[in-house]
Amino acid sequence: MNTAIAHPETAGVSTLVRFTMRRERRILPWWLLGTAVLMALQSVSSQNFYDTPAKLAQLRATMEANAAIVAMGGPTRLLETVGGEVVFEIFAYLAIVVSLMNMFLIGRNTRSDEETGRAELVRSAPVGRRSIIVAALVVALVVDAVVAVVVAGTAVVTGLPVAGSVLVGMSVAGIGFTVAAATAVVAQVFENPRSVYGAVTALIAVMYVARAIGDTGTDAVAWVSPIGWGQRTFPYVDDRWWPLALFAAVSAVLIATAFWLSRRRDFGAGLFGYRIGRATASPLLGSPVGLTWRLQRGAVLGWALGAAVLGGAYGSFADSIEQFLADNPELAAYLGGDVHDAVDSYLAFTLSISALLAAACGVAGILRARSEEARGLSELILSAPVGRVRWLTGYVAVALVGSAVVLVAGGFGEGLAHGLRVDEPLQALRLAVSALAYLPAVWVVVAVAAAFVGWAPEISAVLGWTYYGYVVVALLFIDAFDLPGWFAGASPLRHTALVPLQRPDALASGILLAVTVVLTGVAWAGIRRRDIGR
């Protein structure tokens, strides 16, 4: 029977699924690899730290006494087993990573394709109205099934029980597909892909916050959040399977809603269209820097808000870290310093986490240059009296300034929360200034990505994020995995003083700034020598 006649609104789905899988083949493996690495690192680290029941019992007693840690991790019932401790530490982060993967997967293959006109070309073939959405969701379902296998397999390989590992994998995958279905709904509402990503990112943040409120207060609130459902399967503790049905039920409702909305809007439009702009453009749009800032300001402010919130969570725990490290000497050794320097040691470590967020913002910003180039948008700007170097400089400048804003926001948020707990309001200013000590290292990471854009544009995203991943591993996991000392040599954060535990190193900062200048020059040289769009 002819599929187009039997199911006219879903004709061509199988072909679109194969096309989408081929299109995503270079992106999705990196998300899956990142998920596996996160699970493996946390599993090995936790099993090394808490290798006796006594240590695990002490950890649980300490965690239960601090609401900030519970808000960041999850229900303390998980801490009854070492596998549960792994889930306590990493589950929310795995959920966020997989949720973002699904958000971008659905967004790219639905709303973004409509905006660029690619979906119109697809629809000119014998393809049904719902086929594009269905194909994207099928691919998301397949990828999330792979996520479940990857997470479960990694957990088992690192020594965790099989049943709990399978449950963790299915829970993370369930969260991911629920977000994929939610993104399909939001893609019918907004006409601008950035609005879609912003709305879904806000939804993920609400999921995280609702889960945190439920864990620290009324448990019922956590059941509003898919992350809360996943954690309340209690892997390695109770191994509850029934919450998985919630993912299936809610996803089905969201998919049905997406189909219903798709029939009530014009193709290429959303239920909410673009706002009408001003009659005259701002003078700032007359330069590449101003235009780039206009395009990226929402993303930068979003990163800054996230860093401030995360910093606030870290800062709220700082006043009790001394006792916590006294009870857990292995963590004290990991952070560096001794128990007497516990607070500043902890603050230095958490500021370095803010530095990683700032670097991620900068890398994403600079890689936007390559994205715009690949879409042909850069040619419109270069057709005006704007040179290549000036065009790339706009992205470099915004990436550097944006990363600085995110870093300071993280330090300020941490200092504000810490200051409120210890009744020292000036802590906000102190930690905001301390965060600037990490800025030269952050800028080196951004400049490396810029150099890749200049010289290896086709693989600049892979190379840029790979180097960023290396910096993350070199900072967070080199001790836990007993990696050789030379491994971290190319990470700029390893050459940065641990402020406020240590005094800023002016010489090291000067060298890192010089490296940033050199790498920026390398990027300029590359953009001058190669063809645009290739």
Secondary structure in CASP SS format (residue, H / E / C, confidence):
PFRMAT SS
TARGET T0000
AUTHOR 0000-0000-0000
METHOD secondary structure of the structure
MODEL  1
M C 1.00
N C 1.00
T H 1.00
A H 1.00
I H 1.00
A H 1.00
H C 1.00
P H 1.00
E H 1.00
T H 1.00
A C 1.00
G C 1.00
V H 1.00
S H 1.00
T H 1.00
L H 1.00
V H 1.00
R H 1.00
F H 1.00
T H 1.00
M H 1.00
R H 1.00
R H 1.00
E C 1.00
R C 1.00
R C 1.00
I C 1.00
L H 1.00
P H 1.00
W H 1.00
W H 1.00
L H 1.00
L H 1.00
G H 1.00
T H 1.00
A H 1.00
V H 1.00
L H 1.00
M H 1.00
A H 1.00
L H 1.00
Q H 1.00
S H 1.00
V H 1.00
S H 1.00
S H 1.00
Q H 1.00
N H 1.00
F H 1.00
Y C 1.00
D C 1.00
T C 1.00
P H 1.00
A H 1.00
K H 1.00
L H 1.00
A H 1.00
Q H 1.00
L H 1.00
R H 1.00
A H 1.00
T H 1.00
M H 1.00
E H 1.00
A C 1.00
N C 1.00
A H 1.00
A H 1.00
I H 1.00
V H 1.00
A H 1.00
M H 1.00
G H 1.00
G C 1.00
P C 1.00
T H 1.00
R H 1.00
L H 1.00
L H 1.00
E H 1.00
T C 1.00
V H 1.00
G H 1.00
G H 1.00
E H 1.00
V H 1.00
V H 1.00
F H 1.00
E H 1.00
I H 1.00
F H 1.00
A H 1.00
Y H 1.00
L H 1.00
A H 1.00
I H 1.00
V H 1.00
V H 1.00
S H 1.00
L H 1.00
M H 1.00
N H 1.00
M H 1.00
F H 1.00
L H 1.00
I H 1.00
G H 1.00
R H 1.00
N H 1.00
T H 1.00
R H 1.00
S H 1.00
D H 1.00
E H 1.00
E H 1.00
T H 1.00
G C 1.00
R H 1.00
A H 1.00
E H 1.00
L H 1.00
V H 1.00
R H 1.00
S C 1.00
A C 1.00
P C 1.00
V C 1.00
G C 1.00
R C 1.00
R C 1.00
S H 1.00
I H 1.00
I H 1.00
V H 1.00
A H 1.00
A H 1.00
L H 1.00
V H 1.00
V H 1.00
A H 1.00
L H 1.00
V H 1.00
V H 1.00
D H 1.00
A H 1.00
V H 1.00
V H 1.00
A H 1.00
V H 1.00
V H 1.00
V H 1.00
A H 1.00
G H 1.00
T H 1.00
A H 1.00
V H 1.00
V H 1.00
T C 1.00
G C 1.00
L C 1.00
P C 1.00
V H 1.00
A H 1.00
G H 1.00
S H 1.00
V H 1.00
L H 1.00
V H 1.00
G H 1.00
M H 1.00
S H 1.00
V H 1.00
A H 1.00
G H 1.00
I H 1.00
G H 1.00
F H 1.00
T H 1.00
V H 1.00
A H 1.00
A H 1.00
A H 1.00
T H 1.00
A H 1.00
V H 1.00
V H 1.00
A H 1.00
Q H 1.00
V H 1.00
F E 1.00
E C 1.00
N C 1.00
P H 1.00
R H 1.00
S H 1.00
V H 1.00
Y H 1.00
G H 1.00
A H 1.00
V H 1.00
T H 1.00
A H 1.00
L H 1.00
I H 1.00
A H 1.00
V H 1.00
M H 1.00
Y H 1.00
V H 1.00
A H 1.00
R H 1.00
A H 1.00
I H 1.00
G H 1.00
D H 1.00
T H 1.00
G C 1.00
T C 1.00
D H 1.00
A H 1.00
V H 1.00
A H 1.00
W C 1.00
V C 1.00
S C 1.00
P H 1.00
I H 1.00
G H 1.00
W H 1.00
G H 1.00
Q H 1.00
R C 1.00
T C 1.00
F C 1.00
P C 1.00
Y C 1.00
V C 1.00
D C 1.00
D C 1.00
R C 1.00
W C 1.00
W C 1.00
P C 1.00
L H 1.00
A H 1.00
L H 1.00
F H 1.00
A H 1.00
A H 1.00
V H 1.00
S H 1.00
A H 1.00
V H 1.00
L H 1.00
I H 1.00
A H 1.00
T H 1.00
A H 1.00
F H 1.00
W H 1.00
L H 1.00
S H 1.00
R C 1.00
R C 1.00
R C 1.00
D C 1.00
F C 1.00
G C 1.00
A C 1.00
G C 1.00
L C 1.00
F E 1.00
G C 1.00
Y C 1.00
R C 1.00
I C 1.00
G C 1.00
R C 1.00
A C 1.00
T C 1.00
A C 1.00
S C 1.00
P H 1.00
L H 1.00
L H 1.00
G H 1.00
S C 1.00
P H 1.00
V H 1.00
G H 1.00
L H 1.00
T H 1.00
W H 1.00
R H 1.00
L H 1.00
Q H 1.00
R H 1.00
G H 1.00
A H 1.00
V H 1.00
L H 1.00
G H 1.00
W H 1.00
A H 1.00
L H 1.00
G H 1.00
A H 1.00
A H 1.00
V H 1.00
L H 1.00
G H 1.00
G H 1.00
A H 1.00
Y H 1.00
G H 1.00
S C 1.00
F C 1.00
A H 1.00
D H 1.00
S H 1.00
I H 1.00
E H 1.00
Q H 1.00
F H 1.00
L H 1.00
A H 1.00
D H 1.00
N C 1.00
P H 1.00
E H 1.00
L H 1.00
A H 1.00
A H 1.00
Y H 1.00
L H 1.00
G C 1.00
G C 1.00
D C 1.00
V H 1.00
H H 1.00
D H 1.00
A H 1.00
V H 1.00
D H 1.00
S H 1.00
Y H 1.00
L H 1.00
A H 1.00
F H 1.00
T H 1.00
L H 1.00
S H 1.00
I H 1.00
S H 1.00
A H 1.00
L H 1.00
L H 1.00
A H 1.00
A H 1.00
A H 1.00
C H 1.00
G H 1.00
V H 1.00
A H 1.00
G H 1.00
I H 1.00
L H 1.00
R H 1.00
A H 1.00
R H 1.00
S H 1.00
E H 1.00
E H 1.00
A H 1.00
R C 1.00
G C 1.00
L H 1.00
S H 1.00
E H 1.00
L H 1.00
I H 1.00
L H 1.00
S C 1.00
A C 1.00
P C 1.00
V C 1.00
G C 1.00
R H 1.00
V H 1.00
R H 1.00
W H 1.00
L H 1.00
T H 1.00
G H 1.00
Y H 1.00
V H 1.00
A H 1.00
V H 1.00
A H 1.00
L H 1.00
V H 1.00
G H 1.00
S H 1.00
A H 1.00
V H 1.00
V H 1.00
L H 1.00
V H 1.00
A H 1.00
G H 1.00
G H 1.00
F H 1.00
G H 1.00
E H 1.00
G H 1.00
L H 1.00
A H 1.00
H H 1.00
G H 1.00
L H 1.00
R H 1.00
V H 1.00
D C 1.00
E C 1.00
P C 1.00
L C 1.00
Q H 1.00
A H 1.00
L H 1.00
R H 1.00
L H 1.00
A H 1.00
V H 1.00
S H 1.00
A H 1.00
L H 1.00
A H 1.00
Y H 1.00
L H 1.00
P H 1.00
A H 1.00
V H 1.00
W H 1.00
V H 1.00
V H 1.00
V H 1.00
A H 1.00
V H 1.00
A H 1.00
A H 1.00
A H 1.00
F H 1.00
V H 1.00
G H 1.00
W H 1.00
A C 1.00
P H 1.00
E H 1.00
I H 1.00
S H 1.00
A H 1.00
V H 1.00
L H 1.00
G H 1.00
W H 1.00
T H 1.00
Y H 1.00
Y H 1.00
G H 1.00
Y H 1.00
V H 1.00
V H 1.00
V H 1.00
A H 1.00
L H 1.00
L H 1.00
F C 1.00
I C 1.00
D C 1.00
A C 1.00
F C 1.00
D C 1.00
L C 1.00
P C 1.00
G H 1.00
W H 1.00
F H 1.00
A H 1.00
G H 1.00
A H 1.00
S C 1.00
P H 1.00
L H 1.00
R H 1.00
H H 1.00
T C 1.00
A C 1.00
L C 1.00
V C 1.00
P C 1.00
L C 1.00
Q C 1.00
R C 1.00
P C 1.00
D C 1.00
A H 1.00
L H 1.00
A H 1.00
S H 1.00
G H 1.00
I H 1.00
L H 1.00
L H 1.00
A H 1.00
V H 1.00
T H 1.00
V H 1.00
V H 1.00
L H 1.00
T H 1.00
G H 1.00
V H 1.00
A H 1.00
W H 1.00
A H 1.00
G H 1.00
I H 1.00
R H 1.00
R H 1.00
R C 1.00
D C 1.00
I C 1.00
G C 1.00
R C 1.00
END
